[in-house]
Amino acid sequence: MKKSELMPLNGRKSFYGKAIVEDYGNEHKRLLSYDTPVCEIKDGKVKLLKDWNYSNTTVGHVRAFLMANGFYAGGKAEIAKTYGK
């Protein structure tokens, strides 16, 4: 497994180590926000985990993670509707 810092897509310099991507290979990635698993992409499908919407910052991490991996990422309600939470 490889770990890397998620980079923002909105012009910010960084998430300052608070958003980490674990890459397990074979199209399997997991996003950690503040060391908590919040979103997973496996075999081309998004799974929102229990605390994905804990805070606005965490939702921002999820949004950037989705966009960085080629998925649609609107607002909080749209993410919930699109990916099932």
PyMOL Python script that loads the backbone (N, CA, C, O; Angstrom):
from pymol import cmd

cmd.read_pdbstr("""\
ATOM      1  N   MET A   1       0.839  -1.181   0.000  1.00  0.00           N
ATOM      2  CA  MET A   1       0.000   0.000   0.000  1.00  0.00           C
ATOM      3  C   MET A   1       0.889   1.252   0.000  1.00  0.00           C
ATOM      4  O   MET A   1       1.891   1.325   0.711  1.00  0.00           O
ATOM      5  N   LYS A   2       0.495   2.212  -0.805  1.00  0.00           N
ATOM      6  CA  LYS A   2       1.188   3.499  -0.854  1.00  0.00           C
ATOM      7  C   LYS A   2       0.295   4.551  -0.205  1.00  0.00           C
ATOM      8  O   LYS A   2      -0.925   4.528  -0.368  1.00  0.00           O
ATOM      9  N   LYS A   3       0.908   5.465   0.527  1.00  0.00           N
ATOM     10  CA  LYS A   3       0.176   6.589   1.110  1.00  0.00           C
ATOM     11  C   LYS A   3       0.691   7.880   0.494  1.00  0.00           C
ATOM     12  O   LYS A   3       1.891   8.050   0.282  1.00  0.00           O
ATOM     13  N   SER A   4      -0.244   8.792   0.207  1.00  0.00           N
ATOM     14  CA  SER A   4       0.150  10.100  -0.311  1.00  0.00           C
ATOM     15  C   SER A   4      -0.848  11.146   0.174  1.00  0.00           C
ATOM     16  O   SER A   4      -1.991  10.839   0.514  1.00  0.00           O
ATOM     17  N   GLU A   5      -0.385  12.370   0.193  1.00  0.00           N
ATOM     18  CA  GLU A   5      -1.257  13.463   0.610  1.00  0.00           C
ATOM     19  C   GLU A   5      -2.165  13.852  -0.553  1.00  0.00           C
ATOM     20  O   GLU A   5      -1.706  13.995  -1.686  1.00  0.00           O
ATOM     21  N   LEU A   6      -3.451  14.021  -0.267  1.00  0.00           N
ATOM     22  CA  LEU A   6      -4.403  14.488  -1.266  1.00  0.00           C
ATOM     23  C   LEU A   6      -4.150  15.968  -1.524  1.00  0.00           C
ATOM     24  O   LEU A   6      -4.002  16.755  -0.589  1.00  0.00           O
ATOM     25  N   MET A   7      -4.104  16.333  -2.782  1.00  0.00           N
ATOM     26  CA  MET A   7      -3.899  17.731  -3.140  1.00  0.00           C
ATOM     27  C   MET A   7      -5.235  18.371  -3.505  1.00  0.00           C
ATOM     28  O   MET A   7      -6.038  17.756  -4.207  1.00  0.00           O
ATOM     29  N   PRO A   8      -5.484  19.580  -3.047  1.00  0.00           N
ATOM     30  CA  PRO A   8      -6.729  20.277  -3.391  1.00  0.00           C
ATOM     31  C   PRO A   8      -6.763  20.637  -4.870  1.00  0.00           C
ATOM     32  O   PRO A   8      -5.726  20.802  -5.512  1.00  0.00           O
ATOM     33  N   LEU A   9      -7.971  20.755  -5.390  1.00  0.00           N
ATOM     34  CA  LEU A   9      -8.145  21.106  -6.796  1.00  0.00           C
ATOM     35  C   LEU A   9      -8.722  22.507  -6.950  1.00  0.00           C
ATOM     36  O   LEU A   9      -9.055  22.920  -8.061  1.00  0.00           O
ATOM     37  N   ASN A  10      -8.841  23.236  -5.857  1.00  0.00           N
ATOM     38  CA  ASN A  10      -9.493  24.545  -5.894  1.00  0.00           C
ATOM     39  C   ASN A  10      -8.519  25.710  -5.742  1.00  0.00           C
ATOM     40  O   ASN A  10      -8.936  26.819  -5.407  1.00  0.00           O
ATOM     41  N   GLY A  11      -7.243  25.481  -5.979  1.00  0.00           N
ATOM     42  CA  GLY A  11      -6.274  26.562  -5.903  1.00  0.00           C
ATOM     43  C   GLY A  11      -5.529  26.659  -4.577  1.00  0.00           C
ATOM     44  O   GLY A  11      -4.532  27.373  -4.478  1.00  0.00           O
ATOM     45  N   ARG A  12      -6.004  25.947  -3.560  1.00  0.00           N
ATOM     46  CA  ARG A  12      -5.287  25.928  -2.282  1.00  0.00           C
ATOM     47  C   ARG A  12      -3.970  25.205  -2.468  1.00  0.00           C
ATOM     48  O   ARG A  12      -3.828  24.387  -3.378  1.00  0.00           O
ATOM     49  N   LYS A  13      -3.012  25.500  -1.619  1.00  0.00           N
ATOM     50  CA  LYS A  13      -1.712  24.854  -1.726  1.00  0.00           C
ATOM     51  C   LYS A  13      -1.743  23.406  -1.240  1.00  0.00           C
ATOM     52  O   LYS A  13      -1.102  22.535  -1.828  1.00  0.00           O
ATOM     53  N   SER A  14      -2.491  23.154  -0.163  1.00  0.00           N
ATOM     54  CA  SER A  14      -2.419  21.844   0.459  1.00  0.00           C
ATOM     55  C   SER A  14      -3.565  21.673   1.451  1.00  0.00           C
ATOM     56  O   SER A  14      -4.218  22.641   1.842  1.00  0.00           O
ATOM     57  N   PHE A  15      -3.796  20.426   1.849  1.00  0.00           N
ATOM     58  CA  PHE A  15      -4.699  20.144   2.972  1.00  0.00           C
ATOM     59  C   PHE A  15      -3.883  19.957   4.257  1.00  0.00           C
ATOM     60  O   PHE A  15      -4.427  19.557   5.287  1.00  0.00           O
ATOM     61  N   TYR A  16      -2.594  20.244   4.194  1.00  0.00           N
ATOM     62  CA  TYR A  16      -1.690  20.246   5.347  1.00  0.00           C
ATOM     63  C   TYR A  16      -1.664  18.916   6.089  1.00  0.00           C
ATOM     64  O   TYR A  16      -1.661  18.873   7.319  1.00  0.00           O
ATOM     65  N   GLY A  17      -1.646  17.835   5.319  1.00  0.00           N
ATOM     66  CA  GLY A  17      -1.514  16.500   5.897  1.00  0.00           C
ATOM     67  C   GLY A  17      -2.772  15.944   6.535  1.00  0.00           C
ATOM     68  O   GLY A  17      -2.727  14.887   7.163  1.00  0.00           O
ATOM     69  N   LYS A  18      -3.876  16.623   6.389  1.00  0.00           N
ATOM     70  CA  LYS A  18      -5.120  16.178   7.014  1.00  0.00           C
ATOM     71  C   LYS A  18      -5.961  15.290   6.108  1.00  0.00           C
ATOM     72  O   LYS A  18      -6.968  14.739   6.551  1.00  0.00           O
ATOM     73  N   ALA A  19      -5.564  15.140   4.843  1.00  0.00           N
ATOM     74  CA  ALA A  19      -6.262  14.272   3.890  1.00  0.00           C
ATOM     75  C   ALA A  19      -5.223  13.370   3.225  1.00  0.00           C
ATOM     76  O   ALA A  19      -4.375  13.835   2.463  1.00  0.00           O
ATOM     77  N   ILE A  20      -5.304  12.076   3.525  1.00  0.00           N
ATOM     78  CA  ILE A  20      -4.326  11.105   3.042  1.00  0.00           C
ATOM     79  C   ILE A  20      -5.034  10.056   2.190  1.00  0.00           C
ATOM     80  O   ILE A  20      -6.117   9.585   2.540  1.00  0.00           O
ATOM     81  N   VAL A  21      -4.412   9.696   1.069  1.00  0.00           N
ATOM     82  CA  VAL A  21      -4.941   8.652   0.192  1.00  0.00           C
ATOM     83  C   VAL A  21      -4.089   7.399   0.364  1.00  0.00           C
ATOM     84  O   VAL A  21      -2.865   7.436   0.235  1.00  0.00           O
ATOM     85  N   GLU A  22      -4.759   6.299   0.656  1.00  0.00           N
ATOM     86  CA  GLU A  22      -4.105   4.998   0.688  1.00  0.00           C
ATOM     87  C   GLU A  22      -4.420   4.302  -0.632  1.00  0.00           C
ATOM     88  O   GLU A  22      -5.587   4.100  -0.967  1.00  0.00           O
ATOM     89  N   ASP A  23      -3.388   3.937  -1.376  1.00  0.00           N
ATOM     90  CA  ASP A  23      -3.557   3.289  -2.678  1.00  0.00           C
ATOM     91  C   ASP A  23      -3.138   1.833  -2.542  1.00  0.00           C
ATOM     92  O   ASP A  23      -1.965   1.527  -2.329  1.00  0.00           O
ATOM     93  N   TYR A  24      -4.107   0.947  -2.667  1.00  0.00           N
ATOM     94  CA  TYR A  24      -3.866  -0.483  -2.527  1.00  0.00           C
ATOM     95  C   TYR A  24      -3.598  -1.158  -3.871  1.00  0.00           C
ATOM     96  O   TYR A  24      -3.387  -2.369  -3.928  1.00  0.00           O
ATOM     97  N   GLY A  25      -3.607  -0.371  -4.957  1.00  0.00           N
ATOM     98  CA  GLY A  25      -3.431  -0.925  -6.289  1.00  0.00           C
ATOM     99  C   GLY A  25      -4.724  -1.562  -6.776  1.00  0.00           C
ATOM    100  O   GLY A  25      -5.715  -1.597  -6.046  1.00  0.00           O
ATOM    101  N   ASN A  26      -4.719  -2.062  -8.001  1.00  0.00           N
ATOM    102  CA  ASN A  26      -5.899  -2.719  -8.571  1.00  0.00           C
ATOM    103  C   ASN A  26      -7.167  -1.889  -8.424  1.00  0.00           C
ATOM    104  O   ASN A  26      -8.226  -2.415  -8.082  1.00  0.00           O
ATOM    105  N   GLU A  27      -7.055  -0.589  -8.684  1.00  0.00           N
ATOM    106  CA  GLU A  27      -8.206   0.331  -8.634  1.00  0.00           C
ATOM    107  C   GLU A  27      -8.880   0.369  -7.263  1.00  0.00           C
ATOM    108  O   GLU A  27     -10.106   0.444  -7.174  1.00  0.00           O
ATOM    109  N   HIS A  28      -8.093   0.319  -6.212  1.00  0.00           N
ATOM    110  CA  HIS A  28      -8.625   0.386  -4.850  1.00  0.00           C
ATOM    111  C   HIS A  28      -7.882   1.481  -4.076  1.00  0.00           C
ATOM    112  O   HIS A  28      -6.683   1.389  -3.813  1.00  0.00           O
ATOM    113  N   LYS A  29      -8.649   2.525  -3.724  1.00  0.00           N
ATOM    114  CA  LYS A  29      -8.092   3.645  -2.958  1.00  0.00           C
ATOM    115  C   LYS A  29      -9.025   3.986  -1.811  1.00  0.00           C
ATOM    116  O   LYS A  29     -10.242   3.831  -1.917  1.00  0.00           O
ATOM    117  N   ARG A  30      -8.443   4.453  -0.713  1.00  0.00           N
ATOM    118  CA  ARG A  30      -9.219   4.882   0.441  1.00  0.00           C
ATOM    119  C   ARG A  30      -8.731   6.256   0.887  1.00  0.00           C
ATOM    120  O   ARG A  30      -7.528   6.512   0.937  1.00  0.00           O
ATOM    121  N   LEU A  31      -9.670   7.129   1.210  1.00  0.00           N
ATOM    122  CA  LEU A  31      -9.354   8.464   1.701  1.00  0.00           C
ATOM    123  C   LEU A  31      -9.494   8.504   3.207  1.00  0.00           C
ATOM    124  O   LEU A  31     -10.501   8.070   3.767  1.00  0.00           O
ATOM    125  N   LEU A  32      -8.459   9.036   3.861  1.00  0.00           N
ATOM    126  CA  LEU A  32      -8.501   9.294   5.296  1.00  0.00           C
ATOM    127  C   LEU A  32      -8.555  10.800   5.494  1.00  0.00           C
ATOM    128  O   LEU A  32      -7.736  11.537   4.944  1.00  0.00           O
ATOM    129  N   SER A  33      -9.515  11.249   6.277  1.00  0.00           N
ATOM    130  CA  SER A  33      -9.614  12.659   6.642  1.00  0.00           C
ATOM    131  C   SER A  33      -9.422  12.730   8.149  1.00  0.00           C
ATOM    132  O   SER A  33     -10.185  12.132   8.908  1.00  0.00           O
ATOM    133  N   TYR A  34      -8.416  13.452   8.574  1.00  0.00           N
ATOM    134  CA  TYR A  34      -8.066  13.504  10.001  1.00  0.00           C
ATOM    135  C   TYR A  34      -7.910  12.088  10.564  1.00  0.00           C
ATOM    136  O   TYR A  34      -8.419  11.786  11.643  1.00  0.00           O
ATOM    137  N   ASP A  35      -7.202  11.223   9.826  1.00  0.00           N
ATOM    138  CA  ASP A  35      -6.898   9.839  10.206  1.00  0.00           C
ATOM    139  C   ASP A  35      -8.117   8.923  10.285  1.00  0.00           C
ATOM    140  O   ASP A  35      -8.013   7.820  10.822  1.00  0.00           O
ATOM    141  N   THR A  36      -9.258   9.346   9.768  1.00  0.00           N
ATOM    142  CA  THR A  36     -10.484   8.546   9.765  1.00  0.00           C
ATOM    143  C   THR A  36     -10.845   8.161   8.339  1.00  0.00           C
ATOM    144  O   THR A  36     -10.934   9.040   7.482  1.00  0.00           O
ATOM    145  N   PRO A  37     -11.057   6.874   8.050  1.00  0.00           N
ATOM    146  CA  PRO A  37     -11.494   6.481   6.706  1.00  0.00           C
ATOM    147  C   PRO A  37     -12.876   7.067   6.405  1.00  0.00           C
ATOM    148  O   PRO A  37     -13.817   6.881   7.176  1.00  0.00           O
ATOM    149  N   VAL A  38     -12.990   7.783   5.268  1.00  0.00           N
ATOM    150  CA  VAL A  38     -14.250   8.455   4.946  1.00  0.00           C
ATOM    151  C   VAL A  38     -14.806   8.106   3.571  1.00  0.00           C
ATOM    152  O   VAL A  38     -16.000   8.285   3.329  1.00  0.00           O
ATOM    153  N   CYS A  39     -13.965   7.612   2.667  1.00  0.00           N
ATOM    154  CA  CYS A  39     -14.432   7.306   1.320  1.00  0.00           C
ATOM    155  C   CYS A  39     -13.491   6.284   0.703  1.00  0.00           C
ATOM    156  O   CYS A  39     -12.288   6.271   0.964  1.00  0.00           O
ATOM    157  N   GLU A  40     -14.082   5.425  -0.129  1.00  0.00           N
ATOM    158  CA  GLU A  40     -13.301   4.380  -0.776  1.00  0.00           C
ATOM    159  C   GLU A  40     -13.735   4.261  -2.230  1.00  0.00           C
ATOM    160  O   GLU A  40     -14.914   4.401  -2.553  1.00  0.00           O
ATOM    161  N   ILE A  41     -12.782   4.005  -3.088  1.00  0.00           N
ATOM    162  CA  ILE A  41     -13.060   3.700  -4.490  1.00  0.00           C
ATOM    163  C   ILE A  41     -12.463   2.328  -4.761  1.00  0.00           C
ATOM    164  O   ILE A  41     -11.266   2.101  -4.581  1.00  0.00           O
ATOM    165  N   LYS A  42     -13.330   1.418  -5.200  1.00  0.00           N
ATOM    166  CA  LYS A  42     -12.870   0.066  -5.477  1.00  0.00           C
ATOM    167  C   LYS A  42     -13.596  -0.439  -6.713  1.00  0.00           C
ATOM    168  O   LYS A  42     -14.824  -0.390  -6.794  1.00  0.00           O
ATOM    169  N   ASP A  43     -12.822  -0.925  -7.672  1.00  0.00           N
ATOM    170  CA  ASP A  43     -13.376  -1.448  -8.926  1.00  0.00           C
ATOM    171  C   ASP A  43     -14.305  -0.450  -9.606  1.00  0.00           C
ATOM    172  O   ASP A  43     -15.333  -0.832 -10.164  1.00  0.00           O
ATOM    173  N   GLY A  44     -13.943   0.828  -9.559  1.00  0.00           N
ATOM    174  CA  GLY A  44     -14.705   1.861 -10.244  1.00  0.00           C
ATOM    175  C   GLY A  44     -15.965   2.311  -9.536  1.00  0.00           C
ATOM    176  O   GLY A  44     -16.770   3.039 -10.116  1.00  0.00           O
ATOM    177  N   LYS A  45     -16.156   1.891  -8.286  1.00  0.00           N
ATOM    178  CA  LYS A  45     -17.351   2.270  -7.532  1.00  0.00           C
ATOM    179  C   LYS A  45     -16.967   3.020  -6.264  1.00  0.00           C
ATOM    180  O   LYS A  45     -16.006   2.670  -5.579  1.00  0.00           O
ATOM    181  N   VAL A  46     -17.742   4.062  -5.970  1.00  0.00           N
ATOM    182  CA  VAL A  46     -17.502   4.895  -4.794  1.00  0.00           C
ATOM    183  C   VAL A  46     -18.319   4.376  -3.627  1.00  0.00           C
ATOM    184  O   VAL A  46     -19.498   4.053  -3.773  1.00  0.00           O
ATOM    185  N   LYS A  47     -17.683   4.299  -2.471  1.00  0.00           N
ATOM    186  CA  LYS A  47     -18.379   3.943  -1.240  1.00  0.00           C
ATOM    187  C   LYS A  47     -18.090   5.025  -0.208  1.00  0.00           C
ATOM    188  O   LYS A  47     -16.940   5.241   0.175  1.00  0.00           O
ATOM    189  N   LEU A  48     -19.139   5.700   0.236  1.00  0.00           N
ATOM    190  CA  LEU A  48     -18.998   6.683   1.303  1.00  0.00           C
ATOM    191  C   LEU A  48     -19.025   5.937   2.625  1.00  0.00           C
ATOM    192  O   LEU A  48     -19.924   5.130   2.864  1.00  0.00           O
ATOM    193  N   LEU A  49     -18.063   6.193   3.473  1.00  0.00           N
ATOM    194  CA  LEU A  49     -17.985   5.511   4.759  1.00  0.00           C
ATOM    195  C   LEU A  49     -18.684   6.336   5.844  1.00  0.00           C
ATOM    196  O   LEU A  49     -19.076   7.479   5.609  1.00  0.00           O
ATOM    197  N   LYS A  50     -18.831   5.761   6.999  1.00  0.00           N
ATOM    198  CA  LYS A  50     -19.654   6.293   8.086  1.00  0.00           C
ATOM    199  C   LYS A  50     -19.482   7.793   8.341  1.00  0.00           C
ATOM    200  O   LYS A  50     -20.481   8.507   8.425  1.00  0.00           O
ATOM    201  N   ASP A  51     -18.274   8.283   8.464  1.00  0.00           N
ATOM    202  CA  ASP A  51     -18.035   9.683   8.855  1.00  0.00           C
ATOM    203  C   ASP A  51     -17.712  10.600   7.689  1.00  0.00           C
ATOM    204  O   ASP A  51     -17.053  11.622   7.881  1.00  0.00           O
ATOM    205  N   TRP A  52     -18.159  10.262   6.479  1.00  0.00           N
ATOM    206  CA  TRP A  52     -17.789  11.032   5.294  1.00  0.00           C
ATOM    207  C   TRP A  52     -18.242  12.486   5.385  1.00  0.00           C
ATOM    208  O   TRP A  52     -17.617  13.353   4.774  1.00  0.00           O
ATOM    209  N   ASN A  53     -19.301  12.779   6.124  1.00  0.00           N
ATOM    210  CA  ASN A  53     -19.829  14.145   6.212  1.00  0.00           C
ATOM    211  C   ASN A  53     -19.706  14.719   7.616  1.00  0.00           C
ATOM    212  O   ASN A  53     -20.535  15.528   8.032  1.00  0.00           O
ATOM    213  N   TYR A  54     -18.686  14.308   8.341  1.00  0.00           N
ATOM    214  CA  TYR A  54     -18.480  14.742   9.727  1.00  0.00           C
ATOM    215  C   TYR A  54     -18.355  16.260   9.852  1.00  0.00           C
ATOM    216  O   TYR A  54     -18.863  16.854  10.803  1.00  0.00           O
ATOM    217  N   SER A  55     -17.678  16.879   8.893  1.00  0.00           N
ATOM    218  CA  SER A  55     -17.508  18.336   8.918  1.00  0.00           C
ATOM    219  C   SER A  55     -17.443  18.856   7.486  1.00  0.00           C
ATOM    220  O   SER A  55     -17.290  18.082   6.541  1.00  0.00           O
ATOM    221  N   ASN A  56     -17.560  20.159   7.337  1.00  0.00           N
ATOM    222  CA  ASN A  56     -17.425  20.757   6.003  1.00  0.00           C
ATOM    223  C   ASN A  56     -16.043  20.494   5.420  1.00  0.00           C
ATOM    224  O   ASN A  56     -15.898  20.303   4.213  1.00  0.00           O
ATOM    225  N   THR A  57     -15.046  20.485   6.268  1.00  0.00           N
ATOM    226  CA  THR A  57     -13.682  20.213   5.801  1.00  0.00           C
ATOM    227  C   THR A  57     -13.572  18.789   5.268  1.00  0.00           C
ATOM    228  O   THR A  57     -12.970  18.560   4.219  1.00  0.00           O
ATOM    229  N   THR A  58     -14.149  17.840   5.985  1.00  0.00           N
ATOM    230  CA  THR A  58     -14.114  16.453   5.537  1.00  0.00           C
ATOM    231  C   THR A  58     -14.857  16.289   4.215  1.00  0.00           C
ATOM    232  O   THR A  58     -14.391  15.572   3.330  1.00  0.00           O
ATOM    233  N   VAL A  59     -15.998  16.940   4.071  1.00  0.00           N
ATOM    234  CA  VAL A  59     -16.733  16.892   2.798  1.00  0.00           C
ATOM    235  C   VAL A  59     -15.867  17.478   1.683  1.00  0.00           C
ATOM    236  O   VAL A  59     -15.884  16.974   0.561  1.00  0.00           O
ATOM    237  N   GLY A  60     -15.123  18.522   1.975  1.00  0.00           N
ATOM    238  CA  GLY A  60     -14.192  19.092   0.993  1.00  0.00           C
ATOM    239  C   GLY A  60     -13.115  18.105   0.598  1.00  0.00           C
ATOM    240  O   GLY A  60     -12.728  18.045  -0.569  1.00  0.00           O
ATOM    241  N   HIS A  61     -12.622  17.326   1.556  1.00  0.00           N
ATOM    242  CA  HIS A  61     -11.635  16.290   1.245  1.00  0.00           C
ATOM    243  C   HIS A  61     -12.260  15.231   0.334  1.00  0.00           C
ATOM    244  O   HIS A  61     -11.645  14.810  -0.646  1.00  0.00           O
ATOM    245  N   VAL A  62     -13.485  14.802   0.661  1.00  0.00           N
ATOM    246  CA  VAL A  62     -14.176  13.801  -0.161  1.00  0.00           C
ATOM    247  C   VAL A  62     -14.384  14.336  -1.572  1.00  0.00           C
ATOM    248  O   VAL A  62     -14.147  13.626  -2.550  1.00  0.00           O
ATOM    249  N   ARG A  63     -14.823  15.574  -1.679  1.00  0.00           N
ATOM    250  CA  ARG A  63     -15.058  16.188  -2.993  1.00  0.00           C
ATOM    251  C   ARG A  63     -13.768  16.187  -3.820  1.00  0.00           C
ATOM    252  O   ARG A  63     -13.791  15.809  -4.992  1.00  0.00           O
ATOM    253  N   ALA A  64     -12.659  16.598  -3.235  1.00  0.00           N
ATOM    254  CA  ALA A  64     -11.379  16.631  -3.952  1.00  0.00           C
ATOM    255  C   ALA A  64     -10.932  15.223  -4.340  1.00  0.00           C
ATOM    256  O   ALA A  64     -10.404  15.023  -5.434  1.00  0.00           O
ATOM    257  N   PHE A  65     -11.136  14.259  -3.466  1.00  0.00           N
ATOM    258  CA  PHE A  65     -10.784  12.864  -3.736  1.00  0.00           C
ATOM    259  C   PHE A  65     -11.577  12.328  -4.921  1.00  0.00           C
ATOM    260  O   PHE A  65     -11.018  11.693  -5.815  1.00  0.00           O
ATOM    261  N   LEU A  66     -12.873  12.585  -4.925  1.00  0.00           N
ATOM    262  CA  LEU A  66     -13.719  12.135  -6.029  1.00  0.00           C
ATOM    263  C   LEU A  66     -13.285  12.772  -7.346  1.00  0.00           C
ATOM    264  O   LEU A  66     -13.120  12.081  -8.351  1.00  0.00           O
ATOM    265  N   MET A  67     -13.102  14.079  -7.334  1.00  0.00           N
ATOM    266  CA  MET A  67     -12.710  14.788  -8.554  1.00  0.00           C
ATOM    267  C   MET A  67     -11.348  14.323  -9.059  1.00  0.00           C
ATOM    268  O   MET A  67     -11.155  14.166 -10.265  1.00  0.00           O
ATOM    269  N   ALA A  68     -10.412  14.104  -8.153  1.00  0.00           N
ATOM    270  CA  ALA A  68      -9.072  13.673  -8.539  1.00  0.00           C
ATOM    271  C   ALA A  68      -9.094  12.293  -9.198  1.00  0.00           C
ATOM    272  O   ALA A  68      -8.179  11.931  -9.938  1.00  0.00           O
ATOM    273  N   ASN A  69     -10.145  11.534  -8.921  1.00  0.00           N
ATOM    274  CA  ASN A  69     -10.251  10.190  -9.481  1.00  0.00           C
ATOM    275  C   ASN A  69     -11.304  10.089 -10.580  1.00  0.00           C
ATOM    276  O   ASN A  69     -11.724   8.994 -10.954  1.00  0.00           O
ATOM    277  N   GLY A  70     -11.728  11.260 -11.097  1.00  0.00           N
ATOM    278  CA  GLY A  70     -12.600  11.296 -12.258  1.00  0.00           C
ATOM    279  C   GLY A  70     -14.081  11.103 -11.981  1.00  0.00           C
ATOM    280  O   GLY A  70     -14.843  10.790 -12.896  1.00  0.00           O
ATOM    281  N   PHE A  71     -14.505  11.287 -10.727  1.00  0.00           N
ATOM    282  CA  PHE A  71     -15.905  11.135 -10.371  1.00  0.00           C
ATOM    283  C   PHE A  71     -16.566  12.492 -10.195  1.00  0.00           C
ATOM    284  O   PHE A  71     -15.905  13.489  -9.903  1.00  0.00           O
ATOM    285  N   TYR A  72     -17.875  12.513 -10.377  1.00  0.00           N
ATOM    286  CA  TYR A  72     -18.673  13.717 -10.158  1.00  0.00           C
ATOM    287  C   TYR A  72     -18.660  14.064  -8.673  1.00  0.00           C
ATOM    288  O   TYR A  72     -18.769  13.185  -7.818  1.00  0.00           O
ATOM    289  N   ALA A  73     -18.527  15.345  -8.380  1.00  0.00           N
ATOM    290  CA  ALA A  73     -18.526  15.792  -6.987  1.00  0.00           C
ATOM    291  C   ALA A  73     -19.164  17.163  -6.893  1.00  0.00           C
ATOM    292  O   ALA A  73     -18.492  18.178  -7.074  1.00  0.00           O
ATOM    293  N   GLY A  74     -20.446  17.198  -6.612  1.00  0.00           N
ATOM    294  CA  GLY A  74     -21.148  18.463  -6.392  1.00  0.00           C
ATOM    295  C   GLY A  74     -21.097  18.818  -4.918  1.00  0.00           C
ATOM    296  O   GLY A  74     -20.087  18.598  -4.250  1.00  0.00           O
ATOM    297  N   GLY A  75     -22.175  19.358  -4.425  1.00  0.00           N
ATOM    298  CA  GLY A  75     -22.268  19.694  -3.013  1.00  0.00           C
ATOM    299  C   GLY A  75     -22.540  18.462  -2.163  1.00  0.00           C
ATOM    300  O   GLY A  75     -22.657  17.350  -2.678  1.00  0.00           O
ATOM    301  N   LYS A  76     -22.639  18.672  -0.862  1.00  0.00           N
ATOM    302  CA  LYS A  76     -22.834  17.587   0.089  1.00  0.00           C
ATOM    303  C   LYS A  76     -24.073  16.750  -0.244  1.00  0.00           C
ATOM    304  O   LYS A  76     -24.003  15.521  -0.262  1.00  0.00           O
ATOM    305  N   ALA A  77     -25.194  17.403  -0.505  1.00  0.00           N
ATOM    306  CA  ALA A  77     -26.432  16.684  -0.817  1.00  0.00           C
ATOM    307  C   ALA A  77     -26.305  15.900  -2.117  1.00  0.00           C
ATOM    308  O   ALA A  77     -26.810  14.782  -2.220  1.00  0.00           O
ATOM    309  N   GLU A  78     -25.637  16.475  -3.103  1.00  0.00           N
ATOM    310  CA  GLU A  78     -25.469  15.785  -4.380  1.00  0.00           C
ATOM    311  C   GLU A  78     -24.553  14.569  -4.242  1.00  0.00           C
ATOM    312  O   GLU A  78     -24.794  13.524  -4.845  1.00  0.00           O
ATOM    313  N   ILE A  79     -23.505  14.723  -3.442  1.00  0.00           N
ATOM    314  CA  ILE A  79     -22.615  13.576  -3.199  1.00  0.00           C
ATOM    315  C   ILE A  79     -23.389  12.450  -2.527  1.00  0.00           C
ATOM    316  O   ILE A  79     -23.272  11.287  -2.914  1.00  0.00           O
ATOM    317  N   ALA A  80     -24.183  12.804  -1.513  1.00  0.00           N
ATOM    318  CA  ALA A  80     -24.984  11.783  -0.808  1.00  0.00           C
ATOM    319  C   ALA A  80     -25.961  11.102  -1.755  1.00  0.00           C
ATOM    320  O   ALA A  80     -26.111   9.880  -1.721  1.00  0.00           O
ATOM    321  N   LYS A  81     -26.618  11.875  -2.591  1.00  0.00           N
ATOM    322  CA  LYS A  81     -27.604  11.312  -3.526  1.00  0.00           C
ATOM    323  C   LYS A  81     -26.927  10.445  -4.589  1.00  0.00           C
ATOM    324  O   LYS A  81     -27.424   9.369  -4.921  1.00  0.00           O
ATOM    325  N   THR A  82     -25.809  10.905  -5.117  1.00  0.00           N
ATOM    326  CA  THR A  82     -25.118  10.196  -6.188  1.00  0.00           C
ATOM    327  C   THR A  82     -24.471   8.898  -5.699  1.00  0.00           C
ATOM    328  O   THR A  82     -24.474   7.895  -6.412  1.00  0.00           O
ATOM    329  N   TYR A  83     -23.918   8.916  -4.487  1.00  0.00           N
ATOM    330  CA  TYR A  83     -23.165   7.773  -4.002  1.00  0.00           C
ATOM    331  C   TYR A  83     -23.829   7.037  -2.841  1.00  0.00           C
ATOM    332  O   TYR A  83     -23.224   6.152  -2.235  1.00  0.00           O
ATOM    333  N   GLY A  84     -25.075   7.402  -2.532  1.00  0.00           N
ATOM    334  CA  GLY A  84     -25.876   6.569  -1.670  1.00  0.00           C
ATOM    335  C   GLY A  84     -25.836   6.751  -0.177  1.00  0.00           C
ATOM    336  O   GLY A  84     -26.093   5.786   0.544  1.00  0.00           O
ATOM    337  N   LYS A  85     -25.528   7.930   0.337  1.00  0.00           N
ATOM    338  CA  LYS A  85     -25.583   8.106   1.800  1.00  0.00           C
ATOM    339  C   LYS A  85     -26.424   9.309   2.124  1.00  0.00           C
ATOM    340  O   LYS A  85     -26.603   9.640   3.296  1.00  0.00           O
TER     341      LYS A  85
END
""", "prot")
cmd.dss("prot")
cmd.show_as("cartoon", "prot")
cmd.util.cbc("prot")
cmd.orient("prot")
